[in-house]
Amino acid sequence: MWTASSRQVYANPWMTVREDEVRRADGSDGIYGVVDKPDYALIIPLERHPDGANDRREGLWLVEQYRYPLGMRRWEFPQGTAPGLATAEPSGLAERELREETGLRAERMTELGTLDVAAGMSSQRGRAFLATELTCGAHERELEEQDMRAALFDRAEVEGMIAGGEVTDAQSIAAYTLLLLHERAPGTNES
């Protein structure tokens, strides 16, 4: 398949939409509507206190916010794109999004893998990161995130939230799977 022509039909500070006229392998013509968004970073903040020296429990940080297209509040891992449709280096973007949404800073960021948001309609791709050796600070949320809250959950709670439909964000669920695979890989010293 190849693109015969392309035209932008919509744009805002977060995305553009284009309509492409395409020629299929059999020679027939068609169209594709494509949502273009910058690549994003998703962060799984894992807090560990193996020596029991901290009164906070070991677990995973999630954020909850109102998701306008769904009309409801949803729990998910921190994630986002650079402002103004800009591209950004993935690990730097991950550090920024973690700090912005939760106030956490990570001494260590480990890339877990790449995720495609909706490959049949969007060009957006993301990188999932594991953030460890966390320290707390003040969040730096954007205006759209002013109702966001962050909370620490143990793994059983997170898995129960996924199974029970409280966490339905596809990227968060896929990233959690990447974390499990990462931890089970031979030679991984982070599990």
C-alpha positions as CSV (number, residue, x, y, z in Angstrom):
1,M,0.0,0.0,0.0
2,W,1.3,3.5,-0.8
3,T,0.0,7.0,-0.2
4,A,-1.2,8.9,-3.2
5,S,-2.1,12.1,-1.3
6,S,-2.5,13.4,2.2
7,R,-4.4,16.3,3.7
8,Q,-4.7,17.6,7.2
9,V,-8.4,17.9,8.2
10,Y,-8.0,18.9,11.9
11,A,-5.4,20.2,14.3
12,N,-5.1,21.3,17.9
13,P,-2.2,21.5,20.4
14,W,-2.3,17.8,21.1
15,M,-3.0,16.1,17.8
16,T,-3.7,16.3,14.1
17,V,-6.0,14.3,11.9
18,R,-5.3,13.6,8.3
19,E,-7.0,11.9,5.5
20,D,-4.8,9.9,3.1
21,E,-5.8,8.6,-0.3
22,V,-4.1,5.3,-0.7
23,R,-3.5,2.7,-3.4
24,R,-3.8,-0.9,-2.3
25,A,-1.6,-3.8,-3.5
26,D,-4.3,-4.9,-5.9
27,G,-4.4,-1.4,-7.5
28,S,-7.7,-0.3,-5.9
29,D,-8.0,3.1,-4.3
30,G,-9.0,3.8,-0.7
31,I,-8.8,6.3,2.1
32,Y,-7.3,6.2,5.6
33,G,-8.1,8.6,8.4
34,V,-5.1,8.9,10.7
35,V,-4.7,10.5,14.1
36,D,-1.2,11.8,14.5
37,K,0.0,12.4,18.1
38,P,3.6,12.7,19.4
39,D,5.1,9.6,20.9
40,Y,4.5,9.2,24.7
41,A,6.1,7.8,27.7
42,L,4.4,5.6,30.3
43,I,6.0,5.1,33.6
44,I,5.5,2.3,36.1
45,P,6.7,3.7,39.4
46,L,7.7,0.8,41.7
47,E,8.4,1.6,45.3
48,R,10.4,-1.0,47.2
49,H,11.3,-1.1,50.8
50,P,12.8,-4.6,51.3
51,D,14.4,-3.7,54.7
52,G,11.1,-2.5,56.1
53,A,12.7,0.8,57.1
54,N,10.0,2.9,55.5
55,D,6.5,3.0,56.9
56,R,5.0,3.1,53.3
57,R,4.3,-0.3,51.8
58,E,5.9,-1.6,48.7
59,G,3.8,-1.1,45.6
60,L,3.0,0.6,42.4
61,W,2.0,4.3,42.0
62,L,-1.1,5.0,39.8
63,V,-2.8,8.2,38.9
64,E,-6.5,8.8,38.7
65,Q,-8.1,11.5,36.6
66,Y,-11.3,12.4,34.7
67,R,-11.1,11.1,31.1
68,Y,-13.4,13.4,29.2
69,P,-14.0,11.1,26.1
70,L,-15.1,8.3,28.5
71,G,-17.0,10.7,30.9
72,M,-15.5,9.0,34.0
73,R,-12.5,8.9,36.3
74,R,-10.0,6.2,35.5
75,W,-6.8,4.8,37.2
76,E,-3.7,4.3,35.1
77,F,0.0,4.6,35.2
78,P,1.5,8.1,34.7
79,Q,1.9,8.8,31.0
80,G,2.0,11.6,28.5
81,T,3.6,13.5,25.6
82,A,5.7,16.5,25.3
83,P,3.7,19.8,25.0
84,G,2.8,21.4,21.7
85,L,3.2,18.3,19.5
86,A,6.9,18.3,20.2
87,T,9.1,15.2,20.0
88,A,11.2,14.4,23.1
89,E,13.9,11.9,24.0
90,P,11.9,9.0,25.6
91,S,13.7,8.7,29.0
92,G,13.7,12.5,29.5
93,L,10.0,12.5,28.7
94,A,9.4,9.7,31.2
95,E,11.2,11.6,33.9
96,R,9.2,14.7,33.2
97,E,5.8,13.0,33.1
98,L,6.6,11.1,36.4
99,R,7.6,14.3,38.1
100,E,4.7,16.3,36.6
101,E,1.9,13.8,37.5
102,T,3.1,12.3,40.8
103,G,5.9,14.5,42.1
104,L,8.1,11.4,42.2
105,R,11.7,11.4,41.0
106,A,13.4,8.2,40.0
107,E,17.1,7.4,40.5
108,R,16.7,4.6,37.9
109,M,14.6,4.3,34.7
110,T,14.6,1.0,32.9
111,E,13.0,0.9,29.4
112,L,10.5,-2.1,29.2
113,G,9.4,-1.8,25.6
114,T,7.4,-0.1,22.9
115,L,3.6,0.1,22.7
116,D,1.4,1.1,19.8
117,V,-1.8,3.0,20.9
118,A,-4.2,2.0,18.1
119,A,-2.2,1.0,15.0
120,G,-5.3,0.8,12.8
121,M,-6.1,4.6,13.3
122,S,-3.2,6.4,15.0
123,S,0.5,6.8,14.4
124,Q,1.2,7.3,18.1
125,R,3.7,5.0,19.8
126,G,4.9,4.9,23.3
127,R,7.8,3.7,25.4
128,A,7.1,2.0,28.8
129,F,9.6,2.6,31.6
130,L,10.1,1.1,35.1
131,A,10.9,3.8,37.6
132,T,12.7,2.7,40.8
133,E,14.6,4.2,43.7
134,L,11.9,6.9,44.1
135,T,12.0,10.1,46.1
136,C,8.9,12.3,46.7
137,G,8.5,15.9,45.7
138,A,5.9,18.3,44.5
139,H,3.9,17.5,41.4
140,E,3.9,19.9,38.4
141,R,0.6,19.1,36.8
142,E,-0.8,20.8,33.7
143,L,-4.2,22.6,33.8
144,E,-5.9,19.5,32.3
145,E,-4.5,17.4,35.2
146,Q,-5.6,19.6,38.1
147,D,-8.1,17.0,39.3
148,M,-5.5,14.2,39.2
149,R,-4.5,12.3,42.2
150,A,-1.8,9.7,42.8
151,A,-1.9,6.7,45.1
152,L,0.3,3.8,46.0
153,F,-1.2,0.3,45.6
154,D,0.3,-3.1,46.3
155,R,0.5,-5.5,43.3
156,A,-2.5,-7.6,44.4
157,E,-4.6,-4.4,44.5
158,V,-3.4,-3.4,41.0
159,E,-4.1,-6.8,39.6
160,G,-7.5,-6.8,41.3
161,M,-8.2,-3.4,39.8
162,I,-7.3,-4.6,36.3
163,A,-9.4,-7.8,36.7
164,G,-12.3,-5.8,38.2
165,G,-12.4,-3.1,35.5
166,E,-11.1,-0.2,37.6
167,V,-8.0,-0.1,35.4
168,T,-9.0,-0.3,31.8
169,D,-6.4,1.9,30.1
170,A,-4.9,-0.4,27.4
171,Q,-1.5,1.1,27.6
172,S,-1.3,0.6,31.4
173,I,-2.4,-3.0,31.2
174,A,0.1,-3.7,28.3
175,A,2.9,-2.0,30.2
176,Y,2.2,-4.1,33.3
177,T,2.5,-7.2,31.1
178,L,5.9,-5.8,29.9
179,L,6.9,-5.4,33.5
180,L,6.0,-9.0,34.4
181,L,7.9,-10.3,31.4
182,H,10.9,-8.1,32.3
183,E,10.9,-9.4,35.8
184,R,10.8,-13.0,34.6
185,A,13.6,-12.6,32.1
186,P,16.8,-14.5,33.0
187,G,19.4,-12.2,34.5
188,T,17.0,-9.5,35.6
189,N,18.0,-8.3,39.0
190,E,15.0,-6.0,39.5
191,S,12.4,-8.6,40.5
